[in-house]
Amino acid sequence: MVKALISNQRYAVFCCVGVAAFASLGAAILYTGWLFVVAAVCGVLFVLGICDLRQHRHAILRNYPVVGHLRFLLESIRPEIRQYIIESDNDAVPFNRQDRGLVYQRAKGEEDKRPFGTIENVYGSGYAWLTHSATPVTIADTDFRVRIGGPACEQPYDASLYNISAMSFGALSANAILALNTGARKGGFAHDTGEGSISRYHRQGGGDLIYQVASGYFGCRGDDGQFSAEKFARLSADPQIKMIEIKLSQGAKPGHGGMLPASKISSEIAEARGIAMGIDCTSPAAHSTFSTPIGLMRFVGQLRELSGGKPVGFKLCIGHRREFMSMVKAMLQTGIVPDFIVVDGAEGGTGAAPVEFANRVGMPMLEGLTFVHNTLRGAGIRSQVRIGAAGKIVSAFDIARTLALGADWCNAARGFMFAIGCIQAQSCHTNKCPVGIATQDPIRQRAIDIGDKSDRVARFHRNTMRALGEIAGAAGLNDPSNFMPYHFMFRQKDNEFLDGNEAYPYLPEGFLVAGEEIIELADWHDRWDRASAESFAPPEIPHGPFRKRKAA
């Protein structure tokens, strides 16, 4: 009997609420009417328990009727419990509280200093630091700029060193887009449209735009879903558009397309993307306009001509390194060199991505950036191409390190989302963003005050540039563009660290095309030999290690 009671105690709550329901109902009839409330509550719970026992979807509810719902309740608020109660200032999920707090403070114009020393583990693997100078300088003008536009560009653009990365209208709400773009105008920096093209809210904000042309060709899409040169020429003539970016892949889900269901396509989204309502909108994984490295370069040249000579480049997350070398070989063979390349790291964010893609596909930003920078150096064309980089860049130190490793400017998406109030609820894909940023719910997005949030965007940018000026001055530099790898140290193990020139060296200019091989760079030469301007396909399918050059 005792064993039976113990083994079935999981039904105790269900039985208790049933007994309480009938007992309180009887007491209410015999003694006092207020017990009807207790009877009603217990009755509802008892009926819920009966439903739990009869359903077949959740085993835990069949074994633990009524009380089993606590498990689902606690699971639903687990992110909030973790973020507000358990998480330390240095836990990254994916941005830690220290980084988020820094953005909030700079966006609001509040004190961003920290007392009592660092909370970083300065002796732990992965820690990096700046080597300061004994003769620091003071930089008064922190409106740092870089000119983007190669020899074939007729309308170069002087971009800020820190700009808003690609986020589409549709993924973000109308008020979020308007706040970001208005902030970009106030702060004098650029806003990437993302693949969703240019909405009325981008135009209303009046900020400089980087128009992204992705595989869906939104904004320049014919009725058949293919690229329309005529539509692109009309759209790109808009003086608000400063640069054109061909999206090959993004860090959070490289090699993955998407589909916007017809039910989610509003009239405003259809207007911006140039698509019909009532029909699912597909964003293919690959472009239909080109399929070879040479084809990509010809597309770059075509867009540059159609846009009247505006800077044209492409964005990608590095996958097969040989494929990027194929693109560089195509540049040399065709003579068509993009004005810029944006390197997106695998740590980049998105509204929704399969877990496998977000966690395990693509090269992280630091390694991808270094590879792109050195490949262009090796081909002798680094001076013709500007490099942008994106991937969890929110602080002046992040920007400085990225510039040192080869970038000419940086982009950030989530950093600017924090500036307009993102709390990292990670509900972007649910249409239930608690602060109205990643949603199309008109009521939720009303929470975003355009005037206040746009001021925060501009203020965050301005204060970050000031901090970048301070950190550059501490290194003894007059401009952040002068950062080099040797200005940083990288701890590899708990008791070892490397100079930046050792960890992320700049390889010799022109070494891939000089005709004389450097034995220490045999892997680079081997990969360069396997790359082809005519095709992205590998020349051979390896079943073991690639053949490598031997030292003489």
Buried (B, 14 or more C-beta within 10 A) or exposed (E): EEEEEEEEEBBEBBBBBBEBBEBBBEBBEEEEEEBBEBBBBBBEBBBBBEEBBEEEEBEBBBEBBBBBBEEEEEEEEEBEEEBEEEBEEEEEEEBBBBBBBBBBBBBBEEEBEEEEEEEEEEEEEEBBBBEEEEEBEEBEEBEBBBEBBBEBBEBBBEBBBBBBBBBBBBBBBBBBBBBBBBBBBBBBBBBBBBBBBBBBBBBBBEBBBBBBBBBBBBBBBEEEBEBBBEBBBEBBEBEBBBBBBBBBBBBBBBBBEBEBEBEEBBEBBBBBBBBEEEEEBEBBEEBEBBEBBBBBBBBBBBBBBBBEBBBBBBBBBBBBBBBBBBBBBBBBBBEBBBBBBBBBBBBBBBBEBEEEBBEEBBBBBBBBBBBBBBBBBBBBBBEBBBBBBBBBBBBBBBBBBBBBBBBBBBBBBBBBBBBBBBBBBBBBEEEEBBBBBBBBEEEBBEBBBBEEBBBBBBBBBBBBBBBBBBBBBBBBBEBBBEBBBBBBBBBEEEEEBBBBEEBBEBBEBBBBEEEEBBEEBBEBBBBBBBBBBEBBEBEEEEEEEEEEBEEE
